[in-house]
Amino acid sequence: MDLDLAGKHALVCGASEGIGLAAARELALLGADVTLLARREDALRTACETLPRREGQHHDFVVADAAQTDALAKAAADLAAKHPVHTLINNTGGPPAGAAHSAEVPAYLEAFTRHLVANQVLVQALLPGMRDAHWGRIVNVISTSVYEPIANLGVSNTVRGAVASWAKTLSKELGPDGITVNNVLPGYTETARVVQIVQGAMARSGKPEAEVRAELASHVPLRRFAQAGEIGAVIAFLCSPAAGYVSGQSIAVDGGRMQSI
């Protein structure tokens, strides 16, 4: 199986921790040069130092905020001008929990900016390099809510579905350029996001953390939460030559939790 990404350059968003950093490590293990992108320079610097390196492999980081889309677009364009990017991992922390009907309009606008609009400006900045290489991989880390909306995540459910439709459309437009576009849908994963979900459930139910975690895990056939590296491995596979005929797909990595086929 051809998993070699030597000579390819990957930009991984939300890469200072969690699934983003796990994906960056897996891509680096496959030989890619990896650039990490997030808001906190100190965390990025530390994360970058932990990435695996082969001889001649180069990793770096870019400080940018998905909410500041003009600055984000410039940062991506500057990066691509120095070192064309072949792989883009769109990954941004989810919106706060809450019901859809009670969410304020600014909450929806901020979520669309951080997720859909930020993804769009990154693709537009990096697409020329992918087209020149006639090789590209775009992977969006979203949510199982694109198939089954999750209770009390109204804004997140809405914007995740929009990103999935955007990605499916892109896969049809960019396929002739040798570029694949896919989505990875993590289930409950040991990250800051699952801590947020657990704390929200604790606040609503009054139950202790251990009981809430056990209840959530009981809905997963594997009876546990994922480790970030398990999600990162699937992302890295989709970026490899071996996955060259996989495009336009939303792939759940959820331990079998979803009821839909």
PyMOL commands that set and color helices and strands:
alter all, ss='L'
color gray80, all
select helices_A, chain A and resi 18-29+41-50+69-82+105-133+144-146+154-177+192-205+209-217+228-239+241-243
alter helices_A, ss='H'
color red, helices_A
select strands_A, chain A and resi 9-13+33-38+60-63+87-90+136-141+179-186+250-253
alter strands_A, ss='S'
color yellow, strands_A
deselect
rebuild
show_as cartoon
